C-alpha cells in the first residue's frame, strides 16, 4: 500500500493531509529499504526514496510542527516549485537541455536539500549532470556535459523563500549563496515579526 492509499484510509481521523502524511512518514517503514531519512537540523528531516537507483528527496518532515510536505512526485517532478519560483531572467542563456529540465520541473538529476540554518535550507537543483552520470560500469556512454546547477532557498514549511537562480562560477566563488541565504533569513525574520 502506498502512502496515498494509507492517507485515504485515515480520512476519518482528525488532522490535515500534511499531518496525516507526517504520521505515516514518521514510522520505521520509511527509514529502511527503498527509503532513508536524513536529518537536516532544526527539527527538519528529508525522506529520500530510491528512484531508478538514486536516492531522491521525496518528502520533507517538520518535527516541530508535526507536518510533512511532498517535495517531489514519484515521477521526479517537483511538487512544490512553480513558474513563480524561478528567476527566469537568470536562466535565459542556459543550454536547451537545461531549459527542458527546468520547464518540466524535473528533479531527476542528483539534487539536494541542504541542512537548515536559521530556518532556511539551500536547495541545489541540477539541470544538467556531469557527463560521467551517463556512463555504465565499464565507462561507456560518458558525455562531455558539464554539470549545471541552480540554487534556491526554502523555509521549514517548504515555501520557496528565494527563487531558483543560476549563478556563474565567478559568482559562486565570491560566496554569493551566503549573501542570498542571509537575505532569505532576513525575509523570514520579517515575516515572523509581523
N, C-alpha and C positions, 0 to 999 in steps of 0.2 A: 504494500500500500504506500503510495507516495504521500508527500507532505500535504498536498492539496486535498486528497481524499481524507486524510486524518483531520484536517481543519474542518472539512464539511461535516464529519461525524461529531465534531464539537459544537455544532451550530446552536444547540440549546444551552450551552454553557455561557455564563456571563463573560464579558470582555470583548475587546475589539479583535479584528483579524490579526493585527500585529502582536497582540498579547497572546493569542492562541498559538500563533506561529512560534513565538518565543518559548512557550511551554513545551512544544514539541521538539524544537531545535535544542533545547537545554538538556534533553535526555541523552543518555550514554550512547544511544544508537547513532547519533550524529557526531560521534567523536572517534569512530573507527571504521574500518572497511573503506568504502568509497568516499567517506567524509573525514575531515580532520578539523580541529578547532585551533585557532591561533590567537593568543592574547595580544591585544593592541594597546593596552594601557588604559587608565582612567575608567575602568569598568566596561570596556568595549572588547568585543571579540568578533573575529570573522570565522564563518563556517565555510571551509573550502570543500569542493567536490571534485572528484576525478572525472574529467570530461576529455575523451579522446587521448587518455594517457597523461594529461597535465592537470595539476591542481589549479582550480579556478575559484575565485572568491564569489560564492553564491549568495550568502546571507550575512547580514551584519547584526550582531546581538548587542543590545544596550542593557547591561545587567542593572544599571541604576534605575532605569525606567521600566524594566521587565518587558521590553518590546523587541521585536525583530523586524528587519527590513530586508526585502528581497532586492539584492543589488543587481543580479544578473539572472536572466531566464535560462532554462536548460539548453536553449539553442545558442547560447553565448552572446546574446544581445542584451545590452544594458537595460535594466528595468526602470531605472530612476532618471537617467540622463535624457534630456530632450533638446531640441534645437536651441532653446533659450539659454542652455547651459554651456554653450560653446562659443568661444571668441572666434567667429568665422573670419574676421579680418586677418588674424594671425595665421590662418590655415590656407589662405588663397594661393600661395605659391608652392604648396606641398605637392608631391608626385601624385599621379592619378590613383595608384594603389592605396595610398594613404587616404585620399579623398573618399574612395569607395568604402574603406573600412569605417571611416568617420561617419559618412552619410547613412550607413546601415547600423550604426551604434554597436558595432561588433567589438567584443572584448575577447576575441578568440586567441590572440597572441599573448605571450606572457605579460601580464599586467597586474598591478598590486595596489592594495590599500595599505599604506604605511601606518606606523604607530601614531596614537593620539598624544597630543601635547597641547595643553591649554584649550581643550575642547575641539581641536581641529586635527584632521588627518589628511596627509597628502595622498593623492591618487595618481599613480603613473599608468597611463593608458598607452599601450604600444600599438601603433598603427601599421608599422612595417617591422618584421623581425629581422635580426641579423641573418645573413644568408645561410649560416650553419643550422638554423631552425629546420630547414627543408631536407637536410641530408639524412641518409639512413645510417645504420650501424657500420656500414663499410665505407662511409664517406661520400657516397654517390648522391647526387641531387642538390648539392650545395649551390647557392646562387651568389651573385655579387651584391645582393641587397645590403644596405647599411641600416642598422636599427634606427627607428624614428619613434620617439615618444612625445606625448603631450601630457600636461600636468594640470590638475585642479585640486581644490580642497573641499572637504565635506565636514559637516558638523556631526554631533553624536546622534542625530536623528536622520542621518543620511541625506540631508539637504545639501545641495551644491552651494557653497559659500563663495568660492572663487571659480569663475568659468574656466573650462578647459582651454589651455593656451599652448601654442607652440613657441618654444624658446630656442634660439640658436645656441650652438655650443659656447659661443663667447658669452652670451647672457647667463648660461648655466655656470660657466666658470666664474662669473662675477657674483655668484651666490644669489641670483635673482629669486630663487624659490624661497630663501629665507625672508626676503623682503615681502613677497606675496603672502607667505604664511603669516607674517606679522600683521599685514593689512586684514587678512581673514580673521585673525584672532581679535583685532580691534573691532571689526564689524559684529562679531559675536558678542563681545563685551557691551557694545552699544545696545544691541537688541535685548540682552539680559537686563540692562539697567532701565529699560523703558517699561 
